[in-house]
Amino acid sequence: MALTSIKVDNISPPDGDAPKPTEGMTAEAAPPSGASSQQTPAAPPAGGKRGKVLRIAVPVILIAAIAFGVHWFLVGRYQVKTDNAYIRSDITAVAPRVAGYVSAIYVDNNQPVKAGDLLVTLESQDTEAKLEEMRATLAQAEADAAQARARVAAQRDQLAEAVAAREASSAAAGLASSDLERLSSLAEKGWYPKARLDQAEAANRTAKAQLAQADATVTAQRSQLTSTEAAARSSDARVEAARAQLDAAQVDHSRSDLRAPVDGVIANKDVSPGQLLSPGQVAMSIVPANDAYIVANYKETQLEHMAPGQHVKIHVDAYPDLKVTGCVESLSPATGSTFSLIPQDTATGNFTKIVQRVPVKILLDDAALQTGLMRSGLAVETTVITKPGATGCGAMGVAAK
């Protein structure tokens, strides 16, 4: 193909800078200088954009580092945080104290109850029969005690009669002794016949014998009175025993009704009508409504500045938009591993040191408890403020972020 001829006579290169045709290239094939300058843009100066970014980034990084350092020095170093923390409640287990078959159930899971509300009723025929038996036993014991008291009264009357008879015998013996002494003196002087003196001596001996008999009767009556009074006391004791057994039967009869010991919410109900419940068998549990707290397991290396009364910030995983605060109530006197079934401080085998954790009890603020959202078992993150002079839990509250 023939090349198109281009006239370049009237084109003059500006300032003599137009490129010259290379060897073997004709003037017609050489590109014009104007076209070359339009197709090749000028390159930016090396490192211009990077330098601008660095000039902006370095001050920002320095300011952020300074702000972080100041925040750590003023706030961060006084915050002790752990995510090994959970909400706990003192859950009450409801169990019968007497054996019996379930006749009625009045509650269900997740139902709020008040202290004293009726939960479960057991069949009470056996306890009613026992109650009637104890009532009859008490009545019999009271009758026996009444008879014993009557015998004591009669014995006291007999003793009084014996004492009176003894006094009469004593008086008669005294008179007979005086008569004998007087008559003996008269008989010695010849003023009284000695034949009749024998009669006086016989009367004196008779009076003494009657006095001795009266003394014996009094002693016997006193012994019988003592025995009768002991029997009466025994009867009174049997009355008290029967009354105690009746009270126990009444208590057992009342225990056929299972009532809520505390305010809370029913959970883990494991009982059905007709089921036989044994004493101590858990029928259901009651979770207190406003008695939740937190047990946070802190590392032993985090306890140096921790003390009761310090303010706590709490983040509940289930409710991330709630800001909850609390207060350190107490620190456990032992680590969690101390109460484990398998001891970790054995002297055999290889040893690997493990950082121990100490349970810390944290009380929730009233506002958080009143929300009803603090359920036992929920995972939380706790941050204890250990700054000196910042103890106290007066600023607790719950609010949305």
LOTOR-93839 format. One record per residue (C-alpha): residue in one letter; x, y, z. Coordinates in steps of 0.02 Angstrom, whole numbers, plus 50000, padded with zeros to 5 digits. Layout:
AXYZ/...
This chain:
M500005000050000/A500705017449954/L500955029950093/T499945045950086/S501055060850057/I500915074950184/K501585092050145/V502635099450283/D503335114250195/N502295127250286/I502465119050460/S503865125850564/P504335118150729/P504105129650880/D505715135550957/G506625122450857/D506155108850981/A505185097750861/P505945080450851/K506925076650696/P506515061650591/T507615047050629/E508665038850503/G507665029150373/M506055038550413/T505385050750290/A504675067350334/E502965061550283/A502965047650421/A503615058450565/P502255063250691/P501905081650712/S502565089850868/G500865096250922/A500115078850926/S501535072251033/S501305085551167/Q499435082051180/Q499565063051202/T500885062851342/P500255071451505/A501465078651627/A501905066951777/P501525073651954/P502955076952070/A503595061152155/G502885058252334/G501675072952335/K500075063752390/R500965052552513/G501785067152598/K500115075852616/V499345060352699/L500805058952819/R500705077252864/I498885074452915/A499035057152994/V500535060053107/P499745073953211/V498115064253224/I499045048853287/L500025059253411/I498455067653477/A497565050853493/A499055043353583/I499135057953704/A497245057053734/F497345038353766/G498785040653885/V497915054453981/H496305044053990/W497255028854051/F498195039054181/L496635047654247/V495315034054222/G495885017954140/R497155012354268/Y495795012754403/Q494585001554307/V494664982754341/K493614973054216/T493074954954191/D491814945954083/N491804930654197/A490274936654291/Y488474930954304/I486854936454386/R486364925554532/S484844923954647/D484554914554809/I483314902354733/T482144893854857/A481714875554832/V479934870754880/A479824853154954/P478564844555069/R478994839855247/V477774825355251/A477434811655126/G475834812155027/Y474984811054858/V474704827254763/S472864831654758/A472934849054678/I474194861054600/Y473794879654596/V475284887354504/D476274885054344/N477994889654281/N478424908254264/Q476964913154375/P477284926854505/V476804922354683/K476794930854852/A477404923755016/G476014912955090/D475154908854926/L474524890954912/L475554880954787/V475154862454808/T473934852454916/L474304834554971/E473014821655020/S472684823655207/Q471684808255259/D473144800555352/T473604816555441/E471784819555489/A471664802055565/K473284804955660/L472594821655720/E471014813555788/E472034800055873/M473104812955960/R471554822456015/A470854806556095/T472524803056178/L472554820556250/A470784818756317/Q471224802256402/A472794809756478/E471824824656543/A470524812956623/D471884802756706/A472684818656770/A471024824456842/Q470824807856935/A472584809257000/R472254826857065/A470654820357149/R471644806457234/V472904819257295/A471514829757369/A470754814457457/Q472454809157521/R472754826257592/D471084825357684/Q471544808257755/L473214815157810/A472354829557896/E471224817157988/A472724806658039/V473614822058103/A472064826958203/A471934809358275/R473754809858320/E473504826258412/A472074818458510/S473124803158552/S474544814358605/A473374824058719/A472674807958794/A474414800958820/G474934816858907/L473434816459021/A473694797959062/S475524801159103/S475054815759217/D473734805559305/L474944791259333/E476254802859403/R475024811359521/L474224795059578/S475914787059606/S476414801559720/L474784799959817/A474954781159831/E476704782859905/K476004794260040/G474574782060073/W473234793960011/Y472764783459858/P472494764659852/K473884755459765/A472634743459687/R471934757159579/L473674763059532/D473834748259415/Q472334754459318/A473164771359295/E474754763059233/A473744752659108/A472844768259047/N474524776959023/R475224762558922/T473634762058816/A473754780658782/K475574779158729/A475144764658614/Q473754774558535/L474954789258509/A476214777958426/Q474854770958314/A474294788658269/D476094793258226/A476214778058113/T474584782458029/V475184800257996/T476814793657924/A475884781457812/Q474674794857753/R476114806457711/S476964792757612/Q475374789057518/L475134807657484/T476894808957415/S476584793957302/T474914800957246/E475684817957208/A477044809357105/A475714799957008/A474804816456980/R476384824456914/S476624809656799/S474854811856737/D475174830256705/A476744825556609/R475744813456503/V474514827456469/E475924838656410/A476624824756302/A474924821456226/R474694840056195/A476394840856109/Q475944825956000/L474314834455956/D475254850255907/A476434839755801/A474954831355717/Q474174848255683/V475804854455608/D475934838855498/H474134841455445/S474494859555400/R476044854155304/S474944845155180/D474754862655105/L476344868755019/R476434887755024/A477664900154950/P478984904855079/V479534920654985/D478974932354848/G479574927354676/V479224918254514/I478874899654497/A480194889954400/N480704871954370/K479004864854421/D479214846054430/V477584839554505/S475954832854436/P474264827954512/G474264810754593/Q476144810354613/L476854803854777/L477994816654857/S479234811554989/P479904823055124/G481264833955051/Q480834830254869/V480904846554770/A479244850254687/M479684867354614/S480814882354640/I480464900654674/V481644913654601/P481574929754704/A480894944354605/N481994958254675/D483444949054755/A484674946954612/Y486524950454629/I488124947254530/V489554935354563/A491074941254466/N492604929954463/Y494104941454461/K495904935954439/E496954936054594/T498084948954511/Q496614961154498/L496194961754683/E497594972954747/H496554988854756/M494814981254763/A493764983754920/P491924983154974/G490924998654936/Q491745002654769/H490675008054622/V490404995554480/K489894998154299/I488924983354229/H488574978154050/V487214964954030/D487494954753873/A485634951453850/Y485214970053860/P486644979853782/D485654996153783/L485474996353972/K486705005354081/V486724996654249/T487775000854401/G488124991654561/C489174991054717/V490484978754781/E489744970554935/S491094957954981/L492554947554921/S492574928754947/P493774922755083/A494414909054967/T494674906054781/G493414896554679/S494564881554659/T494634879454847/F492864872454846/S493084861254695/L492914842454716/I494614839354636/P496014849254723/Q497174858654607/D498654860354726/T499214842254721/A501034838054753/T501164824754618/G501494825654432/N501994840954331/F501544858254392/T500764871954288/K500394888154375/I498624894454343/V498014911554392/Q496654908854521/R495004918154525/V494124925154676/P492224927254677/V491674945154711/K489864948554759/I489124964154679/L487444971354727/L486334978254589/D485514995254608/D483664996254648/A483235003754480/A483964988854389/L483054976654501/Q481394985354473/T481524982754285/G481264964054311/L482594960354180/M483964954354298/R483694935654276/S484774923154365/G486114915654254/L486314930054131/A488114934154082/V488754951554119/E490354961654112/T490844971154267/T492074985554287/V492564990254464/I493145008154493/T494615006954614/K495105025354612/P495505031354789/G494135041954862/A492865035754734/T492075022654846/G490235023154882/C488725017854784/G487625033054794/A487635036554607/M486875020154552/G485515019654420/V484925011954258/A484575021354098/A484615019253911/K486205023953823/
